[in-house]
Every structure is written in structure tokens, then in C-alpha cells.
Amino acid sequence: MLNALVRRRPALAEPIEVAKFWRNRRGEAVIVSLREYEGRALIDCRVHFTNKEGRLQPSSKGLSLVAARLPDLHAAISKASVKAKELGLLDDESEAGK
């Protein structure tokens, strides 16, 4: 009976890229993806570098959290954005990625 009440989340057969932006002019990009590792759904924010073949390859630099922590990460980044604006580090156009 208890098993019938437990929600089953969909398995992620392969990573799903949700955002990508260039980090610098050296060919490094930040890629945000949803993926699964050892049966756990993760949010992965990782620096990728351009390899000799010209393809982006993940580096060890990044952050992976269980997907359940995504609301906490969102709140923290929102607070950082507000504080950066207060300090004059960002303007409205910067936040929009322009």
C-alpha cells in the first residue's frame, strides 16, 4: 500500500542541457544540465573547455547538487543578483545576458 503512494520520478537516460553561456574568450563555457548519477537526479553547473578537436568537454570545475536543492540554489543566486545590483556591479541589461 505504501509503495502505491510513493511518487516515481522519471529516469533521465541522458543529460538534458538547460542553459549554456561562454565564460571567457579562451573557449570555456558554463553548461547547466539535469542528469542522473547513481540513481539520483542532479542539477549540474559545469565549466567546459574546448578540446583539440574543437568540441566542448566537461572539466572538474563545477557544482552538482541533488535536484531537490534547486530551489535553494535559485534563491541564493537571486540574492546574489540583488546584492550585485545594490553594489553597482550589475545593471538591468547585464542581468538579461546582453
N, C-alpha and C positions, 0 to 999 in steps of 0.2 A: 504494500500500500504506500509506504513512504517513497519508494522508488518512482511511483507514478506521479508524485508531487514535485520531484526534483526536475528542474528545467534542464534540458540538454542544450548546450550551446553548439553552434555549427563548428565543425572542424575546418581549419584553414589548410588546404592541401599545399598551397604555396604562398609566399609573402604577397601582400597587397600593398602596393605603393600608394600613399595618400597625398604626399607632397614632396617636392624636390626644389631646391634652390642652390645657386652657386655660392660657395663660401668665399672664394677668392679667385684670382686670375691664374693660379697655378693648376687649374683643372680639378680642384676639390669641390665636391658638392655635399650638401646635407640632404639626406633622404629619410623621410619619416614613413614608416610602414607598419602594418599589422602583420604579425606572423605567429607561428606556433613553435614552441620548443618544449620537448619532453611533456607534451600533452597540455601545456599551459599557453593561453593566449597572451601575447605580448604586444606592447607598443615599443617600437624601436626607432630611435633617432640616432642616426649614424653618419659619420663623415665617410665619404667615398673618395677615392683618388683615381685619377686616370692612369691606367697601366700602359705598358709599351705598345699594346695593340689598339689603344685609344678607347678602351672600354672602362666604365666606372666599376671599381672593385671596392668592397667594404673594407674599412680599416678597423682596428681595435678601438678607435676613439668614438665613443658614443654612449648612449644611455638606453638600457632596456628595462622596462617595468612591466609587471603584470597589468593587463588591460584594465583591471578593476581600479588601478591607481590613476587612470587617465583623467578623471575629474580633478584630482589633487594637482596633477601636473598642469592642467588647464588653468586652474585658479592661481597657481604660482606664477605662470607665465603672464597671466593677465595683470597680476600685481606688479610684476617687473616692468611691464609696458607702461602702466600708470605712473610708476615711480620714475622711469626714464623720461617720460613726458614732463613730469614735475621738475626734473633736474635740467630740462632743456636738451636732453640727449636725443630725443625723437620729436618729430612733428607729425601731423596727421598724414602727410604724404609718405613719410618713412615707414609708418606702420602698415600702410597699404601695399608695401613692396615696390613702390615706384622709385 
